[in-house]
Amino acid sequence: MKKSILLSAIFIFGMVSVFAGPFGFSMGMTLDEITVACNGAEPKYIGDDRYYVQPAKSHPLFDGYVVWVSETSELYYIKGISKEIKTTDYGTEVKQEFSKLLSPLERKYGKFKKTDKIEKDTLWHNEQYWMRAIANGARTYEAEWIASSEDSIEKFDGLVTIAIGIKTRETYITDEAYIWIEYGFSNQADAFAELDDVL
């Protein structure tokens, strides 16, 4: 009995290793498969299909991970949140970390559409208020990748969108920020629609 359980675990782990995407996760993984990808640590349910996880394949900058898993679609969305990054009023350090993350993503998935936009009526236009504008939601600093064709969706095992950006924990925090990254798979539309149906 123990031997068959061990063989099953090895088989599942082998599948996860072969098909694993961001942080070792891939579209349609069950909670059992996600547990294997987290070195046996079970996902902690947060609510609305969301589970807090600690993947074995983690990035040193990130310390928070959430996966969206539904009964019908299984895993369909992933979010990672970085550690707090100390930075100047100009956002120099957090922008550098953002660039470091975006470079390998572009090499792997292709060109991202970058957005650095500030609201016209904000008081924080000057670059020395860059972090204040981020904290107050007056500036958007993000990048987005969208699968260009069915071929690229297939190439990246169902991955259709990636988004990455900079935020602060609170509006009054201007000396540190965090980077968030989100991955959406082709089964997300049905899963989110199913989630909305309960409202």
N, C-alpha and C positions, 0 to 999 in steps of 0.2 A: 504493500500500500504506500509506504513512505517513498519507495523507489519510483512508483508511478507519479506521485505528486512532484517529486524532484525533477523527473523527466519532463513533466508538463510545464513546470516553472522555467526550465532551461529552454524548452521550445518557445514559450511565450517571450522570454527574454531575447531569444534569437530573433524572433519576429520584430520585437521593439527595436533591437539594434539595427536591423537591416532597413526598416522603414521609418525610423525616427527622424522627425523634423526639428523645429525649434525647441531648444531645451530638452531634447530627447522625446518629444511628443509628436504625434501625427494624427491626422484626421480619422475620426471614427474609433479611437481607442476607447475601450471600456474602462470602468473604474478599476477593475482587477489589473488590466494592462498598465494603467497609470500608476498603480501601486508598485508594480515591478519596476517601472521607470523611475520611481522615487526610492529605490533600495528597500522596498517593503513598507515604507511609511504610508499609511492610508490617507487619502485626501480628506480634508476637514470641510464639511459642508457649511457654506456661508448663507446661501439662499439664492433663489431664482437661477438654478442650474450651476451656480458658481461653487468652486471648491478651492480652498487654499492648499497649495502643494509645495514640496521642497524637492525638486528634481535632482537626480544624481548628476545629470549633465547641466550644471548651472554655470552662469557667467559670474566672474569675481566682482563685477560692479553691482550686480542685482542681488537683492535679498528678499524680495517678495514676488510670489508667483501665484497666479489664479488661472484655473482652467474652467471653461464652460462645458458641461456634459449633460446631455438630455437622454431620456430613456430611449427615444427613437433614433436620434442622430448620433448618439455617443459624443465624443469630444468634437467640438466645432469652433472653439475660440480660445485664445491664450493671451494672457497679459503678464508682463514683467515690470516690476517697479524697482528702480535702483536705490542704492543707499543715498543718504543725503550728501551732496557735494558742496563743500565750502567754496564760495566764489565772491568776486568783487562786485561793486555796483554795476560794472559793465558786463557782468556775466561771463567773463573771460574763461574761467576754469570749466564751468558747466558746458559752454559752447565747444570747448576743446574735447571734452569727453563725448559729447554728442557726435562730433566729427569722427572721432575714433571708432564709434559704433557704426556710423553710417557707411564708412569706407568698406568694411568687409561685407556689409549687407548689399551694397551696390555691386561688388565683385561677384557675389553669389547669385543675386536675383535680377540685376540690371538696374537701369536708371530710376531714381526716385524723383518725384516732384517735390521741390522744397518750397516752404512758405515761411516768409519772415514779414509779418504784416502787423501794423500798429493802427489802432483806431484814430480817426482824424481829430476827434474832439477830446482826446486825452491830454492831460497835463504833462505826460511823461515821454515826450518825443525825443528829448536830448539823450544821446547815447549813455551819458553818465547815470541816467535813470532806467537803464535797460532792465535791471532786475525788478525795480519797482513796477514797471509796466507789466512784466511777466506775472508778478505777485497779484496785481490788481486785475488781471485778465484783459488788459488793454493791448497786450502784444501776443501774437501767436507765432511760435517758433517750432515748426513741425516739418516732417517729410512723410510722403506717402508713396507706396508702390502698389500698383494694381496689375494683376496678371493680364498680359496683352492679348492672349489667345487661348484657345482650348489646348493647344500644344504646350504652352507654358504652364497651364494649370496641371496638366498631366505630368510634365517634367518635375514640378515641385510638389507632387503627391497631393493635389487638391488645394494647395494654398492659393488664395485669390487676392488677399489684401495684406499689406503690412503698413503700420503707421507708427511713427516715433516722434516724441515731442518732449518739451521741457515745462515743468510746473513747479510751484512751491506748495508746501503743506497748508499754509495759511496766508491771507492777504498781507499780514504785517511782517512776514518773513522776507527779507531782501538780501540776506548774506549766505543763504544756502538754498539749493534747489534739488530736484530729482528728475530723472529721465524715465519716461514710461515708453513701453513698446507693446504693440498689440498685433496679433496674427489672426486672420480670419480664413476659414476654409470654405470650400464650395457648398458644404452642407449647412452653413450658418443661416442662410435666408430662411430655410424651412424651420430650423430650430428656433430662431428669434420670432418667427411668425407664430409658432406653436406656443412660445412663452407669452406673447402678446394676447393670445386668445383667452387667457385666463383673466384678463382685466375686464 
